[in-house]
Amino acid sequence: MPHIVALGRLMLVNARDILPVVAVIAFFQSAVVAAPLPQLAEVLVGLVFVLVGLTLFVRGLGMSLFVLGQDLADAIARRGNLAMLLLFAFALGFGSTIAEPALFSVVAKATDAAATAGILARDAAATERFALLLQYSTAAAVGCSLVIGCLRIVMGWPLIWFVLGGYTLAALIVLGGNSPLAGVALDAGAAATSAINIPLITALGVGLATVVRGRSPLTDGFGMVVLASLMPVLLILLAGLAIG
């Protein structure tokens, strides 16, 4: 019974969050396009599917992966084995990013756009290879960023060095190069950190800062997500320069 009540409350919250998007689309469809919404019944059924699916998805993550990931991150951080910690950090970043629906959407759109622009051959093998390469390289970059983030907390390195240095390098590459993947890199970096891995990444950083002597969970534990967004940007930008 408590799970059903919690599920109902979460569904109401999700409905409230979805409502502004629906209202904007409905307003522009009626006021700007000035035409009835095509296939209205199918659209309404689809909205119900979105609401139910999103609710089950978020609730399921909260009951399973988030709890397990937070407990595991805390347990490994307390063991004091740096090699095991870094291996776990990479695996956590890689695995959780592969599962990100937002990244999957960006990869699919980027693959279609690359094929339309003539960068890719229009055959199934080439597009699938490009999509897998983009998805897995982004996931590997997030994994590497978590390794760097853990080392930063353990060693006491200031976060600002990595943030300013990384984004300065990204800006220089975008301004100085003509990479066809510049836009894809920026979107992939944002999509790589979303609903699934942000709580896990944050739990790892805060848990590690809690057990390392002299570190503050507030000051040192946060900042992992910005590194996880930055690394895919740099990797794809450099790859774009190589193929450009």
N, C-alpha and C positions, 0 to 999 in steps of 0.2 A: 504493500500500500504506500509506504513513503516514497518508493521509486516512481510510482504512478503520479503521485502529487508533484514530485520534483519535475517529472517529465512534462506535466501539464503547465507548470509555471515557466519552464524553459521554452515551451512552445509559444506561450503568450509573449515572452520577451522577444523571441525570434520574429513573431508576427509584427510586433511593434517596430522592430528594426527594419523589416522588409517593407513596411507600409510606406515610408517616404519614397522609396524607389518606385513602387507601384504608382503612387500618386503623381510623381513627376512624369512617368511614361504616359499615364492616362491623360494628364493635362496637355502635353504636347501632341498626343495623338488626336485629341479632340479640338484643341484651340489652334494649333499650327498646321498639322496635316489636314485637319477638318474632314476626317473620314472615319467611318466605323472601324473598330479593331477587327482585323481579319481573324477568322477561326477563334471567336471569343470563348466558346466552350472548351476548346482544347487548351487555350491559354490559361483559363481558370483552373482546369485540372492540373496543368503543369505547375501552377503556383502552389497548389495543395501538395503536390509531390515535393516541391522545393522545401516547403515549410516542414513537412514530416521528415524528409531526408536530412535536412540540416539539424533538426532537433535530435534525431536519433544519433547522428554523427557526433555532435558535440557532447551529448550525454554519454555515449559509449566511450569516447576518449577520456572523459572525466572519471569514468568508473574503472578504466583499465589502464591504458597506456600512460596517462599522466601520472597516476598513482605509482605504477611500477617504475616508470622512468625517474621520478623524483626520489623514490626510496633507493633505487640502484645508484643514482648519482651521489646521494648522500653517503651510502655505504662505501663506495669506492673511494670517494674523497677522504673519508676517515681512515682508510687503510694506510695511507701515506706512501703508496707505491706509485712513483711518478710515471714509470713506463706503462703500467696498467691504466692509470688515469688518462694518459694521452691517447692510448689505444681506444679506450672507451669513448673519449671525447670525439675522436674521428668517426668511430662507428655510429655514435649517436647522431652526429651531424649529417653523415652520409645517408643513413637509413631513414631518418625522419624527413629529410629533404626529398628523397625519392618519392615518398608518400604524399607530398604536398599537392593538393588539387590545383592550387593557383599556379604552381610551376608547370604542371602538365598543360594547363590552358595556354600559358605563354609559349611553351615549346611548340604546341600544335599550331598556333597562329604564326609563329616565326617560321616554322617549316613551310607552311602554305605560302607565306610572303616570299620566302627565299626561292621557292619553286616558280612563283609567278614572275619574280624579278630575273629569272634566268641564272641565278647562282647555283641552283641545283638542277640536275636532270629530272625531268618529269617522269620518273618511274618509281614504283613502290619501294624498291630496294634502296635507292638513293635517299628518298625522303625519310624512310625508317632509320637508316644509318645516321643521318643528320640529327634527327630528333633524339635518338638514343645518346649520341655523342654530346649534344647540348644538355640533356637532362642529367647524364651521369657526370659530366665535367662540372656542372653547377653543384651537384651534390658533393662531389669530391672537394670543391672549393669551400663549401660550408664546413665539411669535416676538417679541413686544414685550418679554417678560421677558429674553430673550437679548440684545436690543439694550441694555436697561438694565444687564444684567450686564456686558456688554463696556464700556460707558461707565464703569461703576463701577470696573472694573479699570484702565482707561486714566487716569481722573481721580484714582484713589486714594481714592474715597469708601468709608467704612466700611460693611460689609455689615449691621451691626446696625441702622443707621438704617432700612433697607428692610424688614428682617424684623420688627422690633418695630412700626414704623409700619404696615406692611401688615396684620399679624395683629391689631393693635389696632383698625384700621378695620374689618376683617372681623368681629371680635367685637362691635363697636358696632352694625354693621348687623344682625347676627343677633339681638342682644338688643333693639335698639330698633325693629326692623321686624317685619313679619309676612310675609316673603317666602315664597311657596310653593316657591321653588327653593333654599332655604337648604341642605337636605340634598344636593340634586343638585350644588350648587356645591362643597361640601366633597369629595364623592366624585369629581367631575370633575377637581378640582385634583390629587387623588392619582393618578387614572388617567391623567392627561395625561403623567405622567413614569413610564415603565415600561421594559420590556426593550429597546425600540428606541432611544429618544432619550437615555436617561441616559448611556450611554457616549459618545455624540456630544457632548452638552452638556458633560460633564466634560472631554472632550478639548479642546473649544474654550476653556474657561476656563483650564485648565492651560497649554495652548499659548500663549494670549495673555499670561498672567502670566509665562511663561518669557522671552518676547521683549521685554516692556516693561521698561525699565530701572527698577530700584528696587522691583520687585514680586516677591513670593515665590510660587512655584507652590503651596506648601502653604497659606500664609496668605491669599493673594488669589485663587488659581486656583479654589478650591472655593467653594461657595455658590451656584453658578448653578442647581442643581437645585431648591433651596428657593424661589428666585424664580420658576422655571418652574412650581412647584406653587401658588404664591401668586397669581399674576396671574389664572389662570382663576377662582379662588375669588372674587376681588374683582369681576371682570367679570360673572359670572353672578349674584352677589348684587345688584349694582347693576341688572342687567336685571330681576331678580325684583322689586325695589322699583318699577321703572317699570311693570311689568305687574300688580303686586299691588294 
